[in-house]
Amino acid sequence: MAVLEEQPESIEDFAFKSEIISFLPKSSQNDIIYENCFEIVRSILYGESIYDDLLKSNEVIEKLSCKLKEKKKSLKRKTRETKPKVYWLLSKEFNREKIVLQVGLAGIYNEDDLAKIFGFELGKREYHFYLNDELLCVFRRTLNGKYKTDWFSGGSIEWDGTDSIPNTYVQSEGDKYPVHDFIQQVPNLSEPSLWVKYNEEEWRLVKSNGTSYSEAAVIFPEDWSVEVFTSKTRIFDHEVNWLEFEGEITLSNKEYSKTYYCDVKSFDWTIITQKPAWMLRANMPVVMKKPTVLIYDETGKKLPSGEFRINIRKRKSFEEWQNINVQNRIGIGCYDLKIERDGIVAYDHFYSIGDFTINTLSESIDEAKITVQSGQFLFTIQKSHLFEMETEGHNIFYLRRNQEENKAPKAIKATIKESRNRSLFFEFESPLRGIGIIGREGELIPTNRTLHIQNLSGLRIISNSNTETRLTIKSALKNDVKIIKTLKSSFEPLNSIHEDILHQFYLADPMNHENKVMLELSADSNTLTYEVAGFSSFLDPLSNSRVNITGSSENETELVAIPLGTLAEHIDLIPLSREEDEYSIPQYEFTNQFIVISSGNNVGEVMPRYFNTGEDFVGPKKWERVELYHNELLENSFEHESWKVLNKYFAICLSEKIPFTTFDQITSFGRSSSVAAKAFLFLGYKSKDKEEFIQKVVPRLELELGICFHWIIREDWEVAINSVIDFLKNEAWFKQLSELNLIDEAQLSDDVLWFITNYFSNSDFPEVMNYVFTGRSAVRQAISHSRIRDLRERLGERVLRELPNNIPRTNQSYGIPVREHESVSLLIYAPIAAAESISGEQKDYPIWGGDDFRKVIRRNIQYAQYLAPEFYKEVLLHTLQKI
C-alpha cells in the first residue's frame, strides 16, 4: 500500500526510502522483491491486466489486489520531481567488495521533464545517453509525445576506483550535447563517508552526513579514528574501517572531526558546474565564477532559499566562513562549501579555475602541441607510458606518442594547483589523434581486424578537430548506395552509427557470410577502411546433421534448431545436443529441414544457417519458395495455417534477435501491397506491446525487407482492415466479451485503425494517412527550382556524385522541373513513385514484387527518403495532390 501511495515511476522512487521499505522484513529487502512490488503497483496504477491471473491465484493476494485497486481510486496524481536518482551501491559479490553506479531513470518522461535533466530543449525523435563513452540508454519519443527509456547497460556500471566524476553526454542525429551535473559524487576512500542499507547485501552512499534511516554505516581510512570497535575491509586495495551505528557517531583525525546522524531530515544538493568544453572529467565540481548551489529535501524536491544557509571559504583555511549570497566574485582555487539545514551541517567542495584554458596548436596521431593559459596555477601533465612530453617555456607542451605501444590515449590526465591549496585532477581531450578507430582502452584497431555489429560498444572513431573527416558507410556487396557523413566530433562512439551500419548490412542477404559493411574514413589524402560483419561466428556443417562453430563465440554457445516446412504446432526452439566441439541436430518425422541459430547468452551472435538432415533432398529455389508463401498468404484468410506459421516465425525473430529475412514466409509478404497491408495489421494485432510494434518493430521490418508500409495502395488498406476485423470477430475472446457487452464492432474497428493512424503519425506522414482514408490530399506548394537548388546545396557535390543510377520509372513528373536538375533525379522520382503506388495509379512500373532489379529500386527509394526526408515528403504530397 505504501508503494502504491508513492506512485513510483522507477524502483528507486521507493527503494531508498526507509519509511517504505521498513514495512518489509530484512530478508525481503532485496531487488527481486522491489521489482515485483514495482511491476504490480504500476500495473494497478495504469489499469493494466498483465498480472490479473497472478493476483487471482491466491485468496490473500486477491484480497490485497482488491484493496490496492480501491485505494488507487482515491489517489491524487502525484507530480514527481525530475532530479534523476543516481546512487553508488557497495555490495559483496563472491567475497569481494564491489561498488557500482546505479542510475535510476524513469521508464517514461514527458518532454519538459527530460529537457530539465538534459539542460536543453528537445525536439528530436531519439536521444542516445552516454556515460564515459558507454551507451547507457536511448530515450525514444513515443506515440503520445513522451520519451521512453530503453536500457542498454541495465542501468548499473562498476566503479573503476578513480576519483574522477564520470562524463555524461547525449547524442542525436550526429550532434553532441553535454549533460552537466548528472553525477556530482564519486566514492572517496581517503575520506569518511556515510552509507545506508539498500538490502541485506548492499549499502548506498549518502552525500550528506545525515540520513532519515534509523541505522547506517561509515567507511573511513586508517588516519581517522572513533572510540568504538570497528571492523576492517579492503576496497580497491584500500584498507578501510567499517562501522555500523544508530543515533550519531563522531570521527576524528589530527585536524578535524565529523559527526554523522541517523533519524534526521536528510538533504541533497547540486553544485551547478561551469566546466569548459575541453575538460572531460574532474575529481570535483568545476566552476569559472561563483557557483549556484541547489538544495533538495529527501524526496528530491527543491528547497526555497530560506530553509538553508550556504557558506564558503578557501579549502582547509582558517578564514571565517562567508555567506555565498553576499559574495560578488570569488578567487581561483579549491573552496570548501558548508550547508546548514535544521541543525544538520554538511560539507562539500568545488574548484574555481577562473580563465584557465588549454588550446591545441597542432595535432596528429603521433605528435601534438598544446598551449596553456594558466595564470597563477601550476599546471602539470601526468606521466604516461603512452606518450613522452617536452616543454617550451612554462606554457607550451609537446606530446609524442610512444610508437612501441599500439595505443592512443583517450584523454590526457593533468592537474592544476594554486599555492599550497588542493590540486584539481582532471582529464582533457587528447590532441594525439588522427583518423582511425580505437578500443575501450585506447588500443588502435588495425584495419585488417573484422568488427561485429553486436560488439560496437566501447569502440570510438577518432579524427582531427582542425581537418574535415568524412565517413563513408557502404555494403561490400551492394556498394551503389552509400551513406556519407562529415564527423562533428573528434571522438565519436561507433554505437552512434549503429542504425546506419544496419541499413547497409540489409542491402544484401544477411545470411551470406561475405556480407559486410565497409567504414571508410577520409581526411585530406589519408583513407582508412574497416569492415563490420553482421555476426561474430558461423556454422560449419560436418554432415547433414552435425555442425561446429567457427569464429569468436564462447565455448559454451547454445545452439537451437527451428523446424521448417511443417505445421505451426511443431515450430519451436529445439536444443542441439553437444559432444566436445560438435553439435547434432535431432531427427524428427515431421520435417528434415531446419534453421540453426545461437540462443541463450549468445543470442544473435551466430549467423543463422539452413540444414537438411535428409538424404539427397532437392527442394524449390528460394525465389520459388517466396512466391509460393506469398500466394498462400494472399489467397487465404487469417485462419489458414500459413498465417499461423508466419506468426510463429515472426515471434522467434523478435525473441532470438535474428533477421526477419531468415524465414522466407516473412520475406514473402513484401512481395505485394495487398499482403503487406494484411501482414501489418495481423502481426500488429498479435503483438504483445502494440506501441513497441509501431515504434521499433515496423521500422526494423521496413529496413530488413526493403519496403515501406506507407507505399501500400490505399484500396489495399481498406481490404486488409475488413479482413482483419472479420477474423477478429470470429475469435473466441471477442464473442465472449461482446456477449457481456464489453466490446462491439465499432470498438474493434477503432482498435484496428489505431495501428494505421499511429504508423503514419510515427513515420511523420499524417497527411498520407488522410489521403488513404479520404482520397483527398492537402494543398501543397509547388516544387520550385529554388527549392531543388537549396536541396543540392545542402547535400553537396560529394553526396550527389555518389547517388545510385537506378531510378524508378513513373508516369510523369507532375510539374516538377526534373530535366534541369538531373543530378538529383533519384531524389525527385523516388517520392513520385511512392505517391503513384499509394494512389494506385502506377500499373506499368509498380514498385512492389518483381525481380532483383526492382528490389534495387525499392532500396533506392528508401535511400532517397533517408538522404532528404523533408524533400521526399514535400514531393510525395505534391504528387498526391496532382494525381
DAGIGI-V404319 format. One record per backbone hydrogen bond with DSSP energy under -1.0 kcal/mol. CO is the residue of the C=O (numbers start at 1). NH is the residue of the N-H. E is the energy in kcal/mol with one decimal. If there is no record, write none. Layout:
CO,NH,E / CO,NH,E
This chain:
1,5,-2.3 / 2,6,-1.3 / 9,107,-1.4 / 10,13,-1.5 / 11,14,-1.8 / 11,15,-2.5 / 14,17,-1.9 / 17,20,-1.6 / 17,21,-2.3 / 18,22,-1.7 / 20,23,-1.6 / 21,24,-1.6 / 25,28,-1.9 / 26,29,-1.4 / 28,30,-1.7 / 29,200,-1.0 / 30,34,-2.4 / 31,35,-2.8 / 32,36,-2.2 / 33,37,-2.7 / 34,38,-2.6 / 35,39,-2.6 / 36,40,-2.2 / 37,41,-2.5 / 38,42,-2.7 / 39,43,-1.9 / 40,44,-1.7 / 41,45,-2.8 / 42,46,-2.0 / 43,48,-2.7 / 49,52,-1.6 / 51,55,-2.6 / 52,56,-1.2 / 54,57,-1.4 / 58,62,-2.9 / 59,63,-2.0 / 60,64,-2.2 / 61,65,-2.6 / 62,66,-2.1 / 63,67,-2.1 / 64,68,-2.4 / 65,69,-2.5 / 66,70,-2.1 / 67,71,-2.6 / 68,72,-2.2 / 71,74,-1.2 / 72,75,-1.1 / 85,104,-3.8 / 87,102,-4.0 / 88,205,-2.6 / 89,100,-2.5 / 90,203,-2.4 / 91,98,-3.0 / 96,93,-2.7 / 98,91,-3.4 / 99,159,-3.0 / 100,89,-3.0 / 101,157,-1.9 / 102,87,-2.8 / 104,85,-1.7 / 107,149,-2.5 / 109,147,-3.6 / 110,114,-2.2 / 111,115,-2.1 / 112,116,-1.7 / 113,117,-1.5 / 114,118,-2.4 / 115,119,-2.8 / 125,141,-2.8 / 127,139,-2.9 / 128,171,-2.5 / 129,136,-2.8 / 129,137,-1.3 / 130,169,-1.9 / 131,134,-1.7 / 134,131,-2.6 / 136,152,-2.5 / 136,153,-1.4 / 137,129,-2.8 / 138,150,-2.8 / 139,127,-2.0 / 140,148,-3.3 / 142,145,-1.7 / 146,142,-4.3 / 147,109,-2.5 / 148,140,-2.5 / 150,138,-2.4 / 155,103,-3.3 / 157,101,-3.6 / 167,132,-3.4 / 168,179,-2.2 / 169,130,-3.2 / 170,177,-3.3 / 171,128,-3.0 / 172,175,-2.1 / 175,172,-2.3 / 177,170,-3.1 / 188,191,-1.3 / 193,219,-2.2 / 194,206,-3.2 / 195,217,-2.6 / 196,204,-3.8 / 202,198,-2.8 / 202,199,-1.8 / 203,90,-3.5 / 204,196,-2.5 / 209,261,-2.2 / 211,264,-2.2 / 213,263,-2.4 / 216,245,-2.7 / 217,195,-3.1 / 218,243,-2.0 / 219,193,-2.0 / 220,241,-3.2 / 221,224,-1.6 / 225,252,-2.1 / 231,242,-3.2 / 233,240,-2.7 / 235,238,-1.9 / 238,235,-2.2 / 240,233,-2.4 / 241,220,-1.6 / 242,231,-2.2 / 243,218,-2.5 / 245,216,-2.5 / 247,262,-2.9 / 249,260,-2.9 / 251,258,-2.7 / 252,225,-2.6 / 256,253,-2.6 / 258,251,-3.2 / 260,249,-2.1 / 261,211,-1.4 / 268,296,-3.2 / 270,294,-2.7 / 276,279,-1.3 / 278,429,-1.4 / 281,427,-2.5 / 282,165,-3.4 / 285,351,-2.5 / 286,274,-3.3 / 287,353,-2.7 / 292,272,-2.9 / 294,270,-2.4 / 295,303,-3.0 / 296,268,-2.6 / 297,300,-1.9 / 301,297,-2.6 / 304,307,-1.8 / 305,308,-1.1 / 309,340,-2.5 / 310,324,-2.3 / 311,338,-2.9 / 312,322,-2.5 / 313,336,-3.1 / 314,317,-1.7 / 322,312,-2.6 / 323,326,-1.3 / 333,352,-2.9 / 334,315,-2.6 / 335,350,-1.9 / 336,313,-1.5 / 337,348,-2.2 / 338,311,-2.6 / 339,346,-2.7 / 340,309,-1.9 / 341,344,-2.4 / 344,341,-2.4 / 346,339,-3.0 / 348,337,-3.5 / 350,335,-2.8 / 351,287,-2.8 / 352,333,-2.7 / 353,356,-2.1 / 357,373,-2.6 / 359,371,-2.8 / 362,369,-2.4 / 366,401,-3.2 / 368,399,-2.6 / 369,361,-2.8 / 369,362,-1.8 / 370,397,-2.7 / 371,359,-2.7 / 373,357,-1.5 / 374,377,-2.4 / 378,417,-1.3 / 380,415,-2.7 / 386,402,-2.8 / 388,400,-2.6 / 390,398,-3.3 / 392,396,-1.0 / 395,372,-2.7 / 396,392,-2.6 / 397,370,-2.5 / 398,390,-2.2 / 399,368,-2.4 / 400,388,-3.0 / 402,405,-1.4 / 405,407,-1.4 / 406,444,-2.4 / 412,428,-2.2 / 413,382,-2.3 / 414,426,-2.7 / 415,380,-2.7 / 416,424,-2.6 / 417,378,-2.8 / 418,421,-2.3 / 424,416,-1.5 / 425,283,-1.9 / 426,414,-2.8 / 427,280,-2.7 / 428,412,-2.8 / 431,433,-1.8 / 436,462,-2.5 / 437,445,-2.9 / 438,460,-2.5 / 439,442,-1.8 / 442,408,-2.9 / 443,439,-2.4 / 446,449,-1.5 / 451,533,-3.3 / 452,455,-1.6 / 456,459,-1.9 / 459,494,-2.7 / 460,438,-2.7 / 461,492,-2.9 / 462,436,-1.4 / 469,487,-2.4 / 470,522,-2.4 / 471,485,-2.8 / 472,520,-2.9 / 473,483,-2.6 / 474,518,-3.5 / 483,473,-3.1 / 485,471,-3.1 / 490,463,-1.8 / 492,461,-3.4 / 493,496,-1.7 / 494,497,-1.6 / 495,498,-1.6 / 497,501,-2.2 / 498,502,-2.3 / 499,503,-2.3 / 500,504,-1.7 / 501,505,-2.3 / 502,506,-2.2 / 504,507,-1.2 / 505,508,-1.1 / 509,512,-1.6 / 512,515,-2.3 / 516,476,-3.0 / 517,532,-2.9 / 518,474,-2.1 / 519,530,-2.7 / 520,472,-2.7 / 521,528,-2.5 / 522,470,-2.9 / 523,526,-2.6 / 526,523,-2.3 / 528,521,-3.2 / 530,519,-3.1 / 531,451,-2.7 / 532,517,-2.8 / 533,453,-2.4 / 536,552,-1.9 / 537,607,-2.2 / 538,550,-2.8 / 540,548,-1.9 / 545,585,-3.1 / 546,542,-2.7 / 546,543,-1.7 / 547,583,-3.1 / 548,540,-3.1 / 550,538,-3.2 / 554,557,-1.2 / 558,599,-2.6 / 559,576,-2.4 / 560,597,-2.5 / 561,574,-2.6 / 562,595,-2.1 / 567,570,-1.6 / 568,571,-1.2 / 574,561,-3.0 / 577,584,-2.4 / 579,582,-2.0 / 582,579,-2.7 / 583,547,-2.2 / 584,577,-1.3 / 592,613,-3.0 / 593,564,-2.4 / 594,611,-2.9 / 595,562,-2.7 / 596,609,-1.7 / 597,560,-2.6 / 599,602,-1.7 / 600,603,-1.3 / 602,605,-2.1 / 605,536,-1.3 / 605,537,-1.6 / 609,596,-2.8 / 611,594,-2.7 / 621,625,-2.3 / 622,626,-2.7 / 623,627,-2.0 / 624,628,-2.2 / 625,629,-2.8 / 626,630,-2.3 / 627,631,-2.2 / 628,632,-1.9 / 629,633,-2.2 / 630,634,-2.4 / 631,635,-2.5 / 632,636,-1.2 / 637,640,-1.8 / 640,644,-1.2 / 641,645,-2.5 / 642,646,-2.0 / 643,647,-2.0 / 644,648,-1.9 / 645,649,-2.4 / 646,650,-2.3 / 647,651,-2.1 / 648,652,-1.8 / 649,653,-2.2 / 650,654,-1.7 / 651,655,-2.4 / 652,656,-2.8 / 653,658,-1.2 / 659,662,-1.6 / 660,663,-1.5 / 663,667,-1.9 / 664,668,-2.3 / 667,670,-1.4 / 668,671,-2.0 / 672,676,-2.1 / 673,677,-2.1 / 674,678,-1.8 / 675,679,-3.0 / 676,680,-2.3 / 677,681,-1.8 / 678,682,-2.6 / 679,683,-2.7 / 680,684,-1.7 / 681,685,-2.4 / 682,686,-1.6 / 689,693,-1.9 / 690,694,-1.8 / 691,695,-2.6 / 692,696,-2.8 / 692,697,-1.9 / 693,698,-2.8 / 696,700,-1.3 / 697,701,-2.6 / 698,702,-2.7 / 699,703,-2.2 / 700,704,-2.7 / 701,705,-2.8 / 702,706,-1.3 / 702,707,-1.0 / 708,711,-1.7 / 709,712,-1.3 / 713,716,-1.1 / 713,717,-1.3 / 714,718,-1.4 / 715,719,-1.9 / 716,720,-2.4 / 717,721,-2.6 / 718,722,-2.1 / 719,723,-2.2 / 720,724,-2.5 / 721,725,-2.1 / 722,726,-2.3 / 723,727,-2.0 / 724,728,-2.5 / 725,729,-2.2 / 728,731,-1.3 / 731,735,-1.9 / 732,736,-2.3 / 733,737,-2.3 / 734,738,-2.7 / 735,739,-1.8 / 737,742,-2.9 / 738,741,-1.5 / 744,748,-2.1 / 745,749,-2.7 / 746,750,-2.2 / 747,751,-2.3 / 748,752,-2.0 / 749,753,-2.7 / 750,754,-1.6 / 753,757,-2.7 / 754,758,-2.3 / 755,759,-1.8 / 756,760,-2.4 / 757,761,-2.0 / 758,762,-2.6 / 759,763,-1.9 / 760,765,-3.5 / 761,764,-1.3 / 765,769,-1.7 / 766,770,-1.9 / 767,771,-1.8 / 768,772,-2.7 / 769,773,-2.1 / 770,774,-2.2 / 771,775,-2.7 / 784,788,-1.8 / 785,789,-2.7 / 786,790,-2.3 / 787,791,-1.7 / 788,792,-2.5 / 789,793,-2.4 / 790,794,-2.2 / 791,795,-2.3 / 792,796,-2.3 / 796,800,-2.0 / 797,801,-2.5 / 800,803,-1.2 / 813,816,-1.5 / 816,818,-2.2 / 818,821,-2.1 / 821,824,-1.6 / 822,825,-1.6 / 824,828,-1.0 / 825,829,-3.1 / 826,830,-2.4 / 828,832,-1.2 / 829,833,-2.7 / 830,834,-1.9 / 831,835,-2.3 / 832,836,-2.5 / 833,837,-1.8 / 834,838,-2.5 / 835,839,-2.4 / 836,841,-1.2 / 836,842,-1.5 / 838,714,-2.6 / 851,855,-1.4 / 852,856,-1.9 / 853,857,-2.0 / 854,858,-2.3 / 855,859,-2.4 / 856,860,-2.4 / 857,861,-2.1 / 858,862,-2.1 / 859,863,-2.3 / 860,864,-2.2 / 861,865,-1.9 / 862,866,-2.3 / 863,867,-2.6 / 864,868,-2.0 / 868,872,-2.7 / 869,873,-2.1 / 870,874,-2.3 / 871,875,-2.6 / 872,876,-2.4 / 873,877,-2.6 / 874,878,-2.2 / 875,879,-2.6 / 876,880,-2.3 / 877,881,-1.8 / 878,882,-1.6 / 879,883,-2.1
